[in-house]
Amino acid sequence: MNMRPAPTLARPATAAATLVSALLPALLACAAPAAAQLSPPVVAQALALATDAAAAMAPADARVLASAGALDPRLRLAPCDQVTPYLPAGSPPWGRTRIGLRCTQGPTPWHIQLPVTVQVLAPALVVAAALPAGARIGPTHLNLAEVDWAAAATPPYTTEESLVGRVLARPVAAGQAPRAADLQPRVWFEHGDTVRISARGRGFAITVEGQALTPGREGQLARVRTESGRIVVGRPVGERLVEIRL
């Protein structure tokens, strides 16, 4: 009786290798760089647009520098005869941002976003030596230096009056420009203090006195009772001063 040999089953490792070999060309195509690289003139146009947008909001004496980042290497861009840069809605004007690039003349329309870093270099106050959290800033702690205003979400300070006497909420390194987040909020008045209430509306402004029902901490709303007994809510903006927008 003749016995046929049982069919040999492919081992999992062999099957996987076969599958990878079959898919290798497609995988390499996906990992290949963009078929049509952005030309230097297109990148220059994008950086010029970023520079102009930042300069519109920068100090008058600022130097604005923009540099382009790398595109996703998996992109495969079709050839394009005309690429138009634009500012995507919601993109910040400086710092780490993006410039949109749209193919407006080519066989296959496309649009991408180019990563861009924009520096805004202008004079601002920096600390001469490292200061710990809790330190009170004095005039001798400050120097004027060129600072990248775009390095943080809030701008640096340019006048001593805005920093002298402020207390640090966290340490700052030598040469660093203190920002709003580095400072402890100011307390403009305490509970029970007599305060001035400045009410402003369209075409009018009045000032009356009142009594603080809560402390007046910078960046927080405070409750105040007016002389007539009415309780209002306003924003502390100065020494024993509350502002109300009507």
C-alpha positions in Angstrom: 0.0 0.0 0.0 1.5 3.3 -1.1 1.4 6.1 1.4 1.6 9.6 0.2 3.6 12.0 2.3 1.6 14.4 4.3 1.7 18.0 2.9 4.2 20.2 4.6 2.7 23.2 6.4 4.6 26.4 6.1 6.0 27.5 9.5 4.7 30.9 10.8 8.2 32.5 10.4 8.4 31.4 6.8 4.8 32.7 6.0 5.6 36.1 7.7 8.8 36.4 5.6 6.9 35.7 2.5 4.3 38.3 3.3 6.9 40.9 4.1 8.7 40.2 0.8 5.5 40.6 -1.1 4.7 43.9 0.7 8.2 45.3 0.7 7.9 47.5 -2.4 4.7 49.1 -1.1 6.3 49.7 2.3 9.4 51.3 0.8 7.2 53.5 -1.4 5.3 54.8 1.7 8.5 55.5 3.5 10.1 57.3 0.5 10.6 61.1 0.7 8.2 63.4 -1.1 8.2 62.8 -4.8 8.5 66.6 -5.5 10.5 68.5 -2.9 9.6 72.0 -2.1 11.8 74.4 -4.1 13.9 77.0 -2.4 11.7 79.9 -3.8 8.6 78.3 -2.3 10.2 77.9 1.1 11.5 81.5 0.9 7.9 82.7 0.2 6.6 80.8 3.2 9.3 82.3 5.5 8.6 85.8 4.2 4.9 85.4 5.0 5.8 84.2 8.5 8.2 87.0 9.0 5.7 89.7 7.9 3.0 88.3 10.1 5.3 88.3 13.1 6.7 91.8 12.4 3.2 93.2 12.4 2.9 92.4 16.1 6.6 92.8 17.1 8.2 95.8 18.8 9.4 98.4 16.4 13.1 97.7 17.1 12.8 93.9 16.8 14.7 91.5 14.6 12.5 88.8 13.2 14.1 85.5 12.1 12.2 82.6 10.6 13.4 79.1 9.9 11.6 76.1 8.2 11.3 72.7 9.7 11.1 69.4 8.0 8.1 67.9 6.3 6.8 64.4 7.1 9.1 62.2 5.0 6.1 60.0 4.1 4.5 62.7 2.1 4.4 62.2 -1.7 3.7 65.5 -3.3 2.6 65.7 -6.9 4.6 68.1 -9.1 3.2 71.6 -9.0 3.8 74.7 -11.1 2.3 77.2 -8.6 2.4 76.9 -4.8 0.7 79.6 -2.8 1.6 80.1 0.9 -1.1 81.2 3.4 -1.6 81.6 7.2 -3.7 78.8 8.6 -6.5 80.0 10.8 -5.6 80.0 14.5 -1.9 79.6 13.9 0.2 81.8 16.3 2.1 84.7 14.6 5.4 83.7 16.1 7.2 80.9 18.0 6.5 77.4 16.8 3.9 77.8 14.1 2.9 76.6 10.6 2.6 78.1 7.2 0.1 76.5 4.8 1.2 75.7 1.2 -1.4 75.1 -1.4 -0.8 73.8 -4.9 -2.9 76.1 -7.1 -1.6 75.0 -10.5 -0.7 71.4 -11.1 -2.1 68.0 -12.2 -3.1 67.0 -8.7 -4.1 69.8 -6.2 -2.7 69.4 -2.7 -2.1 71.5 0.4 0.2 70.9 3.3 1.5 72.8 6.4 5.1 73.6 6.7 6.5 73.8 10.3 8.2 77.1 11.0 9.9 78.6 14.0 9.8 82.4 14.3 12.1 84.3 16.6 11.3 87.9 17.6 14.5 89.4 19.1 14.1 92.7 20.9 15.4 94.4 24.1 13.8 93.3 27.4 14.7 93.0 31.1 16.6 89.9 32.2 17.9 88.9 35.7 21.7 89.4 36.1 22.1 86.3 38.3 20.0 83.3 39.1 17.2 84.0 41.6 15.2 81.4 43.6 11.5 81.1 44.0 10.2 83.6 46.6 12.9 86.2 45.8 11.8 89.8 45.6 13.1 91.5 42.5 15.1 94.7 43.0 16.6 97.2 40.6 20.1 95.7 41.0 18.8 92.3 39.8 17.9 93.5 36.3 19.8 94.2 33.1 18.6 95.1 29.6 19.4 92.5 26.9 18.1 91.2 23.6 15.5 88.5 24.2 13.4 86.2 22.1 9.9 87.5 22.8 8.5 84.5 21.0 10.1 82.0 23.4 7.0 82.0 25.7 3.3 82.7 25.4 3.5 86.0 27.3 5.9 88.9 26.4 8.8 89.8 28.6 8.9 93.1 30.6 10.6 96.2 29.4 10.4 98.7 32.3 11.8 98.4 35.8 8.5 99.6 37.3 6.7 96.5 36.0 9.2 94.1 37.8 10.8 95.9 40.8 9.1 94.6 44.0 7.5 91.6 42.4 8.0 88.2 44.0 9.1 85.2 42.0 6.8 82.2 41.9 9.6 79.9 40.6 13.3 80.1 40.0 14.8 82.0 37.1 18.2 81.5 35.6 20.8 84.1 35.0 20.1 86.0 31.7 16.4 84.8 31.7 13.6 87.3 31.0 10.9 86.9 33.7 7.4 86.4 32.3 4.0 86.7 33.9 4.0 83.0 34.8 7.3 83.4 36.7 5.8 86.0 39.1 3.4 85.6 42.1 0.1 87.4 41.5 -0.1 90.8 43.2 -2.6 91.5 46.0 -3.9 95.0 45.3 -6.1 95.1 48.4 -7.4 93.0 51.3 -10.8 92.1 52.5 -12.5 95.1 54.2 -10.3 97.7 52.5 -11.9 100.8 51.0 -11.4 100.7 47.2 -12.2 102.8 44.2 -14.6 101.3 41.7 -14.1 102.4 38.1 -17.1 101.6 35.9 -16.6 102.1 32.2 -19.1 101.8 29.4 -19.6 103.1 25.9 -19.2 106.8 26.1 -19.0 107.2 29.9 -16.9 106.4 32.9 -17.7 106.9 36.6 -15.7 106.3 39.8 -17.2 105.5 43.2 -16.0 104.1 46.5 -16.8 100.7 48.0 -15.7 98.1 50.5 -13.9 95.0 49.4 -15.7 91.8 50.3 -12.8 89.6 49.0 -9.1 90.1 48.5 -8.1 91.8 45.3 -5.7 89.3 43.7 -4.2 90.0 40.3 -5.9 87.9 37.6 -8.9 87.1 39.8 -12.3 88.7 40.1 -13.2 90.5 43.4 -16.5 91.3 45.0 -17.1 94.8 46.3 -20.1 96.5 48.1 -20.8 100.0 46.8 -21.8 102.9 49.1 -25.4 102.3 48.1 -25.2 98.6 49.3 -25.1 97.0 45.9 -22.6 94.2 45.5 -20.6 94.2 42.2 -17.9 92.0 40.7 -14.8 93.6 39.1 -11.2 93.0 38.2 -8.5 94.4 40.5 -6.2 96.4 38.3 -4.2 98.6 40.7 -3.6 99.7 44.3 -7.1 99.6 45.8 -8.7 99.9 42.4 -11.4 97.7 40.8 -12.4 98.0 37.2 -15.9 97.1 35.9 -16.7 96.9 32.2 -20.4 97.7 31.5 
